Amino acid sequence: MRVSVIGTGYVGLVTGACLAAVGHDVVAMDDNPAKIAVLRQGGLPIYEPHLAELVAQTTRAGRLRFTTDVTEAAQDAAVSFICVNTPPRPDGDADLRYVELATRRLAEHATGDLLLVEKSTVPVQTGQWIQKTLALYAKRPGCTFDVASNPEFTREGMAVEDFLHPDRLVLGVANPRAEALLRELYAPIVEGRFACPVHPDCRVDRAVPVLVTDLASAELIKHAANSFLALKITFANAVADVCEAAGADILEVVKGVGLDKRIGRAFLNAGLGFGGSCFPKDLRAFVKIAERTGYDFTLLKEVTRLNAARQAQVVEKLRRALWILEGKRIGLLGLAFKPHTDDIREAPALALAQRLLAEGATVQGYDPQAGAKAHEAVPALTVCPDPYTAAQGAEALVLCTEWPEFATLDFARLKAGMVRPLLLDGRNALDRDALTALGFEVLGIGRGRPPVPPARTP
Ligand code: UGA
């Protein structure tokens, strides 16, 4: 099927590359000529596991190409995915100007029937506006336009895997024609008919559930899903605070709670709070959407407030341990908003760095992928070439992002470089007992039960 993708950010690139990988002909369009030039030369503007290989394979096979020309994206395609960004406006509402622009251009340049698919996260009822815009700007009388909502549920760092092995597909459609097109487009994924680039020997043992629904419900599913996940994390963070004060261990508590099938263990990891380009923005947007319907979503307002307080709590913990923060050197492990990405948008690590810098501390950090971006965003943060340099001379080391490689560091070497072996594990990702045995003073999040003392050798 001939497909176009408007916008080559995380969503657009992953959508384009994955659809090309399962056999479709994809043209990916972006207004930014520098980005398109990088992509045409085989580079990627972002780091995302498996994406570079997928883009290289599919461009070589002639199934994925890049352009700045919207006519190419409009004229050849049967389906066009709108993957432009929807940044937050100062009041929290989503800024939909790029969605409108993409719609208008597709309307003006389409030469045949076209299904426009909302892939970017948009407020409920955006589909109606897209339909109105198409009716206003369509140039050629022969073209029929359909609109659908097909929200993405991919996580950064796992995007290729999530796209090709989704938990579910949500198709918000207005008529059977749009449903048929989307079903055909996704058939290879639903039925597992593709060579998996992530797990070459993977076998799909069940068809992916497909929920066909109306446009407005599909749009709402996306905001409701992200808000619920953010709420779940915030709940775990709140329970962690209680655990800490009550002498209980959050890891044990979420294990016990998560074993209930109705709840599940996922997204109950307490820590420095959630960040990224989705949860914080989508929560605020959902509050605004609800406000327009007359509902005051106080629950989600509180989630935003509690999440924003997480880094201040960590500063407080450090203050309790170090007394005066001014002039002290603090190391940060992990700067990206989560592991396996170089994305630093709303990264809790950077919010923490800024707070510590404001206290007069010297902050140095290391991240396997996000160092350059982090330094650009917070120039006063010294970005180190490795974790050992980030620990050098530090009075405390804070693990902010749980990159797997941090679990296997040479902690004795790390400790040797530190002024004081204080380790605050902001993601409860390290082996607290082993570190305590090595002589570290270990603080965690919600770990009220003291670490097991090292076994005495007789
Ligand atoms: C999130 C959703 O998980 C995706 O389903 C959705 O498609 C995506 O937003 C989107 O709307 O585009 P993402 O932001 O990439 O994906 O990352 P997550 O893995 O959800 O993590 C978000 C934040 O929550 C990170 O800062 C992470 O550290 C934090 N988190 C996650 C926790 O603090 N605890 C947890 O248990 C899980």
Boltz pocket constraint, residues with backbone or C-beta under 6 A from the ligand:
constraints:
  - pocket:
      binder: B
      contacts: [[A, 121], [A, 152], [A, 153], [A, 154], [A, 155], [A, 156], [A, 157], [A, 226], [A, 229], [A, 233], [A, 266], [A, 267], [A, 268], [A, 269], [A, 270], [A, 271], [A, 272], [A, 273], [A, 274], [A, 275], [A, 276], [A, 277], [A, 278], [A, 279], [A, 337], [A, 338]]
      max_distance: 6.0
